[in-house]
């Protein structure tokens, strides 16, 4: 048979295959150019960008855990100005869509970063991280309150003409409620899940391992939770979904597509294997070849329940 068609379209963004890199695990793209062909994957997602540069949390801020890792990087990034001046010129020469992840600590910051990104050639879309505390509202996390989520998504939507992806937090009682709130506010796609909140303790020192005490759990340990949430949301909203959480190989990725995802993101796997995103894309294609499937899109939401 001919090579299977691996292409997907996500909220108007044409991708050669469903494999994206997860924000915060792939730098700004150029850092991984020595390890894989940046034009072999579907899209790259930048580290979360804020209005001003951010140093992040004190160390230690990463620790391995059974089946995964905890991170409390604290959204360290160069800021929107440095991204535009120093990072984007390189990315413009790579024939792979770039999705700019953004966040803010206030509504105004979200809107300002979105408007700064709106007119930029070389940015195919934006992904909004709503797992951040609103410092003006007593620290309530935007992504755990449907009203706050709607407010921030609506504001970003008004400040951009680019496809708008909203990254959902799993640290909620009802992820479907959050998904619907974001859909109603104008999201063009949803990515899920962000990390689960966890902690690690040093028994001998009787202290938390992370300087921040808690961090975000990622890796294979969260895959069952992520699959469940993607499946639930896929049944409830009509938006395209991006599946994230413990994807280590092509079979993992295709499971998320069966659950309803149009695309997937590779995160923690890139720390173990810097070429993971390219490898996973190849493994997905090989599965299709071996099983006589000519189009990867035929697997989206094809789970038999």
Secondary structure, DSSP 8 states (H G I E B T S, - for coil): ----B--EEETTEEESSSEEE-TTSSTTSGGGTTTS-TTSSSEEE---B-SS-B----S--EEEETTEEEE-----B--HHHIIIIIHHHHHTSSSEEEEEE--SSHHHHHHHHHHHHT-TT--EEEEE--SB-GGGTT-BGGG-HHHHHHHHHHHHHT--SEEEEE--S-SS-HHHHHHHHHHTT-SEEEE---EEEE-EETTTTEESSTTSEEEEESGGGHHHHHHHHHHHHHH--SEEEEESS--SHHHHHHHHHHT-SEEEE-THHHH-TTHHHHHHHHHHHHHHHTT--BGGGGTT----
